[in-house]
Each structure stands twice: as structure tokens, then as C-alpha cells.
């Protein structure tokens, strides 16, 4: 219609706006208690990390609540990301990723540097070191590598790209065959204090042991006094220093089995005191027995052993006679799928799970349910290998005190 004609349809009626006294609730406005309740239902640590790092308020909620982190650990064991193995030549230790169909776990693996390229940094103190790095321990997300030729230890977190390796000079000549036997390196760290650690080295001669301890706070090594081990009774003409096997760690304790399959040397890392106990009857004198000491998801010490294809779990319990002893609490049998799959060995026990390998497969055993699961085919054949378990990042635990202060005051994060 042309000109100033009258419209054929009346204009729409206008209604007055009604005020809404209840504003829309957004996810950003959730209270911390409700938010942490929701976070507790997330399926894995990897998923929690991705969610908590979405915004500062969520990160602060997790970082300021040790009780939440304890509850989450009890409900959700940290996932296995893969296995480091020793290279068969001069190279960096290769990493075999776990075959998991979990988007958040896969994202964590993709986001990390599991090629350990910081060890190749040209401006570091290891720039001239030969590529003879070997993994000697793996705990709380950190890997401890040793370069005997360069006389260096390197502590690396593959998931913390922004954190360079921490290089530590070894306090003795590793290429010299003189002196006491240097038996293994152990990292003492904590999920709750990820930037503070100690490195413990055990030296032993015919019947004595000595601890050499590095502290991240003093940046120095301490040589503790020699300790005589009375249970070490060398047979006639036995003057060897190598009467202990490689050590294991569980819940603040270090364990070294005697090579005679009779005793276990134990170190309480809180007091730095040694003790010795007899091996349980299930392990005593068993030449073809593989076992590892670890902890349940509740932090209770346990031993997982295998003889042939039978797997047993022992726990340290107090009996009716008020005497502590290792009690068999579960057994399971592994069914090999082929004739070539003819060996079974315990690799590590951590966070309520035992990790085992056969000739063809990597397995996990849930200590609580005794459920044995095939994780992925074994594609590596090195003599030494270390499971890498995902750990809590320092951004969610290391500065929770500061977050709590800011949250309770007037400042803003």
C-alpha cells in the first residue's frame, strides 16, 4: 500500500515487564560446598583437573580443601598413563602410553612431554651429558633419572611443561667400582607438598647400611651414620656387598628384601630408623616368586606376589594374639591366552592397584575387589620399567593456604 494508508493489522499489544525477584542461577554462582559435591562425582582425576582449571574460583575451591582431595582420592584412584622403560641403546627412555578410551586421560597424555625433551635443552647443565639417562624411580608424577657417566640425577614432571628438570649432582663417582654398593634411589614426595622432596640412596657393605639423603630445601646431601644389620649373617667366605635386592616404597616406608629370601629390611622415612622382619611364609625361601610392596587405596601396607600364574595379596594385620603378621586376604589366577604368554611378574603396587606384566600383556589388579584387568598388549621387552601414575598438579594443592587466606579476606585471586 502506498502513501499514508491505514495499516490492516493492529500493532501488537505491549505488556508491562514483570520484575523477577529470583535471578537465574548460573554455574559460576554455585557455592563451594555444592560445587565440590558435584566435582566429587566426576569420573577421574583427569576430568577433575580439566574442570577445576576452567576458572580461578573453581581452582580455589579445590586448592583450599584438603578434605575434598582426600575424599576424591578415596573414590577415584589416579589413572595409569603409561609405562617408561629403559632404552636398549644411548637414547632417552621411551614411553608406552596406556590404551585408555578416556578423553580427559588422552588429553593429559597429549598435553604432556613424555619424550622428555627438556633433557636435551642446550642451555642446561646437562647439555654435554651423553644420552644415557635411565629411570630409577617414578612417584607422585615425578620421574627420577640417572646419568652415571655425567654424575647427575634429573627430576622431571612430564605433565608440567613449564617446570624445567631439577638437576642434582651425585655425591660420589658412579663409574668407580670401589667402596660400598650403591643400591637404588628413592624419591620421597607427597601429593600435598609437590614442590618439596627428598632423595634417599642406600649404601651397603658386608653387614652394614648407610643412608645418603638429598633435601630440596637445603639443596645438599647428608651422609647418615652406618647401621649394623644383625640379621645379615654372611655364610662362610661370603664377603659380597650385594645381599639386598632393589627397594620398594609404600606409605612412608622403604623395603629391601634380603637376597636369601628370609628377611626384609625396612626404613621408616619419618624417623630414618631401620628395622628387619621375617618374610611371610608365602614368600620365604620361594626362589621363583615375584612380589612387590605397596599400599591399598586407604594407605594400608600390602604385598602382592605371584608364583606361576597365581597372584596373592597379603596385608599386615593384628591377630587375636595381638601379634602383627602378614595375612593372605585374596588369591586370583591369571588365564594365559596363548602358549607364548608364559611369565607373570609384579611391577609395582600403588594407590590400591597392582600392575603386572606377562610375556604379552600389561595387567592391573584391584586390591579391594581382586578384579584382574588386561590393560594393553606389552610392546616393550626391557628389563626395567616404571608405571607412570597421574598425580595432582601443584596448582591444585601447593598454594591452598594462600587461596584460603584470600578467600577469607578482602583480596581477589
C-alpha positions in Angstrom: 0.0 0.0 0.0 1.3 3.4 -1.0 1.1 6.7 0.8 -0.2 7.1 4.3 -2.8 4.3 4.3 -4.1 2.8 7.5 -2.5 -0.5 8.4 -4.7 -3.5 8.1 -3.2 -5.2 11.3 -3.2 -3.5 14.7 0.2 -3.3 16.4 1.0 -6.0 19.0 -0.1 -5.3 22.5 2.5 -4.2 24.9 2.6 -5.8 28.3 4.4 -4.3 31.3 7.6 -6.1 32.3 7.3 -8.1 35.4 10.2 -7.9 37.8 11.9 -11.2 38.7 13.0 -11.3 42.3 14.8 -14.7 41.8 17.7 -14.1 39.3 18.7 -17.0 37.1 21.3 -19.3 38.8 24.4 -19.9 36.7 27.1 -22.5 37.2 29.5 -19.7 38.1 27.4 -18.7 41.1 27.4 -22.1 42.7 28.5 -22.2 46.3 31.8 -24.0 47.1 30.1 -26.8 49.0 27.7 -27.6 46.2 30.5 -27.3 43.6 32.7 -29.7 45.4 29.8 -32.2 45.8 29.5 -32.0 42.0 33.2 -32.4 41.5 33.2 -35.5 43.7 31.0 -37.2 41.1 33.4 -36.7 38.3 34.7 -39.9 36.9 38.5 -39.4 37.1 41.3 -37.2 38.3 42.0 -36.2 34.7 38.4 -34.9 34.4 38.6 -33.1 37.7 41.8 -31.3 36.7 40.2 -30.1 33.4 37.1 -28.9 35.2 38.9 -27.2 38.2 41.3 -25.3 35.9 38.4 -23.8 34.0 38.2 -20.7 36.2 40.0 -19.3 39.3 37.0 -19.7 41.6 36.8 -23.5 40.9 40.6 -23.9 41.2 40.5 -22.1 44.5 37.7 -24.3 45.8 39.7 -27.5 45.1 43.0 -26.0 46.3 41.6 -24.7 49.6 40.0 -28.0 50.6 42.4 -30.8 51.7 39.3 -32.8 52.9 37.8 -32.7 49.4 41.1 -34.0 47.9 41.2 -36.9 50.5 37.6 -37.8 49.6 38.3 -37.7 45.9 41.4 -39.9 46.2 39.3 -42.5 48.2 36.7 -42.6 45.4 38.8 -42.2 42.3 42.2 -43.9 42.0 44.7 -41.9 39.9 44.8 -43.4 36.3 47.8 -45.1 34.8 49.0 -43.0 31.9 51.7 -45.4 30.6 55.0 -47.1 31.3 58.6 -45.9 31.0 61.2 -48.4 30.0 64.9 -48.5 29.8 66.3 -47.9 26.2 68.5 -50.6 24.7 71.0 -48.0 23.4 72.0 -44.4 24.0 68.6 -42.7 23.9 66.0 -41.1 26.2 63.8 -43.6 28.0 60.8 -44.5 25.7 57.2 -44.1 27.0 54.4 -46.6 26.1 51.0 -44.9 26.6 48.2 -46.8 28.2 45.4 -47.7 25.8 42.5 -45.9 27.5 39.4 -44.6 25.8 39.0 -41.7 28.2 39.1 -38.3 26.5 40.5 -36.5 29.6 43.2 -39.0 30.2 44.1 -38.9 26.5 44.2 -35.1 26.6 46.6 -35.3 29.6 48.9 -37.6 27.7 48.8 -35.4 24.6 49.5 -32.3 26.7 52.5 -33.7 28.5 56.1 -34.1 27.3 56.6 -37.8 27.6 59.5 -37.7 25.1 61.4 -35.9 28.0 62.8 -33.3 25.6 63.8 -30.9 28.5 66.8 -33.2 29.0 68.0 -32.1 25.5 67.9 -28.4 26.4 71.2 -26.9 25.1 71.5 -24.3 27.9 71.1 -26.7 30.8 73.9 -28.2 33.0 73.2 -31.5 31.2 73.8 -30.1 27.7 77.0 -32.0 27.3 75.8 -35.2 29.0 75.6 -38.4 26.9 72.2 -39.8 26.3 72.5 -42.4 28.9 69.5 -41.5 31.1 67.8 -44.3 33.0 64.6 -44.1 35.0 65.4 -45.1 38.6 62.1 -44.1 40.3 58.7 -42.8 39.5 56.3 -41.3 42.1 53.7 -38.6 42.5 54.0 -37.5 38.9 57.8 -37.1 39.1 60.4 -39.2 37.3 63.9 -39.6 38.7 66.5 -40.3 36.0 70.2 -41.1 36.5 73.1 -40.5 34.2 76.0 -42.4 35.6 78.6 -41.0 33.1 77.6 -37.4 33.8 77.2 -37.9 37.5 73.7 -36.4 37.5 70.2 -37.1 38.7 67.3 -35.3 36.9 63.8 -35.0 38.4 61.2 -34.3 35.7 57.4 -33.9 35.6 56.2 -34.7 32.1 52.8 -33.1 32.8 54.4 -29.8 33.9 55.9 -28.4 30.7 56.6 -25.1 32.4 58.8 -26.7 35.0 62.4 -27.4 33.9 64.2 -30.5 35.2 65.8 -30.3 38.6 69.4 -31.5 38.2 71.2 -32.9 41.2 74.9 -33.8 41.3 75.6 -37.3 42.5 77.9 -37.1 45.6 80.2 -40.0 44.5 81.7 -41.5 41.4 79.1 -43.8 39.9 81.7 -45.3 37.5 84.0 -46.4 40.2 83.7 -50.0 41.5 85.4 -49.1 44.8 83.7 -48.6 48.1 80.2 -49.8 49.2 77.4 -50.9 46.9 75.1 -48.1 45.9 71.7 -49.8 45.9 68.9 -47.7 44.3 67.5 -44.2 44.5 64.1 -43.4 46.0 62.1 -40.2 45.8 60.2 -39.2 48.9 57.5 -36.8 48.0 53.8 -36.1 48.6 50.7 -35.1 46.6 50.0 -32.4 49.2 53.6 -30.9 49.1 54.6 -31.4 45.4 57.4 -28.9 45.4 59.2 -30.3 48.4 61.0 -33.7 48.2 63.9 -35.8 49.4 66.0 -38.3 47.5 67.2 -41.3 49.5 70.2 -43.5 48.5 71.1 -46.8 50.2 74.7 -47.8 50.5 75.6 -51.2 51.9 78.8 -53.2 52.6 79.1 -56.8 54.0 76.8 -56.3 57.0 76.1 -52.5 57.3 73.9 -50.0 55.6 74.1 -46.2 55.2 71.7 -43.6 54.0 72.6 -40.7 51.8 69.8 -38.1 51.7 69.3 -35.1 49.5 66.8 -32.4 50.6 65.2 -30.0 48.1 65.1 -27.3 50.9 68.8 -27.3 51.7 70.0 -28.4 48.2 72.6 -30.6 49.8 73.4 -34.3 50.5 73.6 -35.7 54.1 75.5 -38.9 54.9 73.9 -40.6 57.9 75.9 -42.9 60.2 76.4 -46.6 59.2 74.0 -49.0 60.8 74.9 -52.7 61.6 72.2 -55.2 60.5 72.5 -58.1 62.8 70.2 -60.3 60.7 72.8 -60.2 58.0 74.8 -63.3 58.8 77.1 -64.0 55.8 77.8 -67.6 55.1 81.4 -68.7 55.2 83.5 -67.0 52.6 80.7 -64.7 51.6 82.1 -61.2 51.5 79.7 -59.7 48.9 78.1 -56.3 49.4 75.1 -57.3 47.3 73.0 -59.1 49.9 69.9 -56.9 49.4 67.5 -56.6 46.4 66.2 -53.4 44.9 64.0 -51.4 47.2 60.3 -50.6 47.1 58.2 -47.8 48.7 54.8 -47.8 50.4 53.1 -45.3 52.7 56.2 -43.7 54.1 58.3 -46.9 54.4 61.1 -48.3 52.2 61.6 -52.0 51.9 64.6 -54.0 50.7 64.2 -57.8 50.6 67.2 -59.9 51.6 68.6 -62.0 48.7 68.4 -65.1 50.9 64.6 -64.9 50.7 64.4 -64.8 54.5 64.1 -61.2 55.7 63.1 -57.7 54.7 65.0 -54.5 55.7 62.6 -51.6 56.4 63.2 -47.9 56.7 60.7 -45.5 58.4 61.3 -42.3 56.3 59.7 -40.2 59.1 62.3 -41.2 61.7 65.0 -42.6 59.4 65.2 -45.7 61.5 65.8 -49.2 60.2 64.1 -52.4 61.3 64.1 -56.0 60.0 61.2 -58.5 59.8 61.0 -62.1 58.6 59.3 -62.6 55.2 55.8 -64.2 55.4 55.7 -68.0 54.9 54.1 -67.4 51.5 57.3 -65.7 50.3 60.0 -67.2 52.5 62.5 -69.3 50.5 60.4 -69.0 47.3 63.1 -68.7 44.5 60.5 -68.4 41.7 58.3 -65.8 43.5 57.9 -62.2 42.3 56.5 -59.7 44.8 56.1 -56.0 45.4 55.2 -54.0 48.5 52.7 -51.2 48.1 49.6 -49.7 49.7 45.9 -50.0 49.4 43.8 -47.0 48.5 43.4 -46.4 52.2 47.2 -46.3 52.7 47.4 -49.7 54.3 50.6 -51.7 53.5 50.2 -54.7 51.4 52.3 -57.2 49.4 51.3 -58.6 46.1 53.1 -61.7 44.9 52.8 -64.2 42.1 54.0 -67.8 41.8 53.5 -69.1 38.3 50.1 -67.7 37.3 48.7 -67.4 40.8 48.5 -63.9 42.4 48.1 -63.4 46.1 47.6 -60.4 48.3 48.9 -60.1 51.9 48.0 -57.4 54.4 49.7 -56.5 57.7 47.1 -57.4 60.3 46.9 -57.8 64.1 45.7 -61.3 65.0 43.7 -62.5 68.0 47.0 -63.0 69.8 47.8 -59.2 69.4 50.7 -60.0 67.1 51.1 -58.3 63.8 51.7 -60.6 60.9 51.1 -60.7 57.1 47.8 -62.4 56.4 46.7 -63.8 53.0 43.5 -61.8 52.1 42.9 -62.8 48.4 44.0 -65.0 45.6 43.3 -64.9 41.8 44.6 -66.9 38.9 45.6 -65.5 35.5 44.5 -67.4 32.5 47.0 -67.1 29.7 45.5 -66.9 26.2 48.5 -68.4 24.3 51.4 -70.8 25.0 53.8 -68.0 24.4 52.3 -66.0 27.3 54.4 -67.9 29.8 55.6 -65.5 32.5 53.9 -63.3 35.1 55.7 -60.6 37.2 54.5 -57.9 39.6 55.9 -54.5 38.6 54.5 -52.1 41.2 51.7 -51.6 43.7 50.3 -48.1 44.1 47.1 -46.5 45.1 45.2 -49.7 45.6 46.2 -51.3 42.3 49.0 -53.8 41.4 50.5 -53.5 38.0 51.8 -56.7 36.5 53.2 -57.9 33.1 53.2 -61.1 31.3 55.1 -62.0 28.2 52.3 -60.4 26.1 50.1 -58.3 28.3 50.1 -55.4 30.9 47.6 -56.1 33.7 46.1 -54.4 36.7 44.8 -55.9 39.9 42.3 -54.0 42.1 43.4 -55.0 45.6 39.9 -54.2 47.1 37.9 -56.3 44.6 40.6 -58.7 43.4 39.5 -57.9 39.9 42.2 -58.6 37.3 42.0 -56.5 34.2 44.0 -56.6 30.9 45.1 -53.1 30.2 47.0 -53.2 26.9 49.4 -55.5 24.9 53.0 -55.5 26.0 55.2 -54.0 23.3 58.3 -53.5 25.3 60.9 -56.0 26.5 63.3 -54.0 28.6 64.4 -55.5 32.0 63.4 -52.4 34.0 60.1 -50.5 33.6 58.2 -48.0 35.7 54.4 -47.3 35.6 53.6 -43.6 35.4 50.5 -42.8 37.5 48.8 -39.4 37.1 49.3 -37.1 40.1 47.6 -33.9 41.3 49.2 -30.8 39.8 50.8 -28.3 42.1 48.3 -25.6 41.0 45.5 -27.6 42.8 47.4 -28.4 46.0 50.6 -26.4 46.5 49.1 -23.0 47.4 45.8 -23.9 49.1 46.8 -21.9 52.2 47.2 -18.7 50.2 43.8 -19.3 48.5 42.2 -19.9 51.9 43.6 -16.6 53.2 42.4 -14.7 50.1 39.0 -16.3 50.2 38.5 -15.3 53.8 39.7 -11.8 53.4 39.1 -8.9 51.0 41.6 -9.7 48.4 40.8 -11.2 45.0 42.6 -14.0 43.2 
